[in-house]
């Protein structure tokens, strides 16, 4: 695996876990303590789906930013200064 793919994979994992933890904590705080078992189960399932959706979008955003940065660096490296012969004399 090349270093760029490794960095993107690590970034995806870290972002997904971090965002999932934040969303999970928010859902736990919003769940009423006296909720019935059916409501707790539905909140848990909904929270899992919501957490998965947000984590996937956040990870995609992070890896897209890495790709954009790499492309900008590559295009910067490809541009060569143009020599203007009329100004050289």
C-alpha positions in Angstrom: 0.0 0.0 0.0 1.4 3.4 -1.0 1.8 6.1 1.7 -1.1 8.2 0.3 -3.6 5.3 0.4 -2.4 4.4 3.9 -2.8 8.0 5.1 -6.3 8.1 3.6 -7.3 4.8 5.2 -6.0 6.0 8.6 -7.9 9.3 8.2 -11.1 7.5 7.3 -10.9 5.3 10.4 -10.0 8.2 12.8 -12.7 10.5 11.4 -15.3 7.7 11.4 -14.6 6.7 15.0 -14.4 10.3 16.2 -17.6 11.4 14.6 -19.4 8.2 15.7 -18.3 8.8 19.3 -19.6 12.4 19.2 -22.9 11.5 17.7 -23.3 8.5 20.1 -22.7 10.7 23.1 -25.2 13.3 21.9 -27.8 10.6 21.4 -27.2 9.2 24.9 -27.6 12.7 26.4 -30.8 13.2 24.5 -32.4 9.8 25.5 -34.8 10.2 28.4 -33.9 8.2 31.4 -37.4 6.9 31.9 -37.9 5.9 28.3 -39.6 2.5 27.7 -37.7 -0.4 26.3 -39.3 0.0 22.8 -38.3 3.6 22.7 -34.8 2.9 23.9 -34.4 0.2 21.2 -35.7 2.5 18.5 -33.5 5.4 19.6 -30.5 3.0 19.6 -31.2 1.8 16.1 -31.9 5.3 14.8 -28.7 6.5 16.5 -26.6 3.8 14.9 -28.0 4.6 11.5 -27.5 8.4 12.0 -24.0 7.9 13.4 -23.1 5.7 10.4 -24.4 8.2 7.9 -22.6 11.1 9.4 -19.4 9.2 9.9 -19.3 8.1 6.3 -19.9 11.6 5.0 -17.3 13.1 7.3 -14.7 10.4 6.3 -15.5 11.0 2.6 -15.1 14.8 3.1 -11.7 14.3 4.8 -10.3 11.9 2.1 -11.6 14.3 -0.7 -9.7 17.1 1.0 -6.6 14.9 0.9 -7.1 14.2 -2.8 -7.7 17.9 -3.5 -4.5 18.9 -1.7 -2.5 16.3 -3.5 -3.8 17.5 -6.9 -2.9 21.1 -6.0 0.6 20.1 -5.0 1.0 18.1 -8.2 -0.2 20.9 -10.4 2.1 23.3 -8.5 5.1 21.1 -9.2 4.2 20.7 -12.9 4.1 24.5 -13.6 7.4 25.7 -14.8 8.4 29.3 -14.9 8.1 30.7 -18.4 11.1 32.5 -19.8 10.3 35.7 -21.7 13.0 36.2 -24.3 11.9 39.8 -25.0 12.7 40.9 -21.4 16.0 39.0 -21.4 17.7 41.4 -23.8 
